[in-house]
Amino acid sequence: MLSIEGLQPATRAWVEHVLAIYELEQHHERLLFLAAQAWDEAQDARTTIERDGAVYRDRFGSPRPHPSLKIEQDARIAFARLLRDLGLDGEPMVKK
């Protein structure tokens, strides 16, 4: 199994829960780990946006979208796609 030590505690608990109730092959475990990383990345970006705001002013004083908005969007899309690929949004194989 991949190391989940670098994940946030809530995300780590989710991964452990999924591994406990679903029978995943090794390549699916890797996809699960990537999904967990994407979730954490989206949450980190959201924290930054909440702290700094969704818009900042560039050196010319023009409003610009915060770069973390794109990071959050990309991470959420990756998370959703990985869940779809894992089949966790439907009726997956349950551990026996």
N, C-alpha and C positions, 0 to 999 in steps of 0.2 A: 504494500500500500504506500502511496505517496505521503510525504510528511505534510501535515496540516498545521504545523506549529506556527507558521507565519500568518495564519488567518486570524481575524478578529474572533473573540470568544463566541459570540452568537453564531457566526458563520461556521466556526469549527463544530459547534453543537449541531447545526443543521446537517453538515456533512456526515458526522457520526450517526445521526438519526437515519439519514438516507441509506448509509452503508449497513445499518442494523436491520432495516426492513426490506431492502431491495437486494436482489441477487444481481450484482453487476460484474461483467467481465472486466479484465484489466484495462482495456482501452476505454471502457465506459467510466472506470474510476478516474482515469486521466481527464476525461471530459467533465466529470463532476468537479474535480479539483480546479480546472480552468473556469468553470461556472462560479465556483466559490471565490476565486480570485477576482473575477469580473464584478461580482456583487460587492466585494470589499472596495474595489476601485471606484465603483459608482457611489458608494456611501462616503468614501473619502472626498470625492469631488463635491458631493452635496454639502458636506460639512464646510468645505472651503467656500462654496457659493453662499451659504448661509452667513458665514463670517464676513466675507468681502463684498457681497452683493452680486447680482447677476450682470451688472454693467460697471465698467470702469472707464476712466477718462485717459486717453492716450496723451502723448507729450504735446499734442496740439490742442488738447482740451475736447476732442471729439469723443462722444460716447462709443464704447465698443463692448461687445459681449465678452463676458469673462471666459478665458480659455477652458476653465473647468466645466463649462456647460457642454462643450464638445466631448470632453473626457467622460462625463457622466452619461451622455447620450450613447456614445460608442460602447461603453461598458454595459449599459442596460440592454442594448441590442444584442451584444455578445451573450449576456446571461440568458436572455429569452431564447436565442437560437440554440444555445447549448442544452437548455432544458428540453427544448423540442427534440433535439437530436438524441437525447437520453431517453425520451419518452416519459419523463417525469410529470408531464402535464396531462397524461392519459392514464391508461391502465397497464402499468409495467409488470414485469415478472416479480412476484413476491417471494421472499426467502422462505424456504421450507423448514 
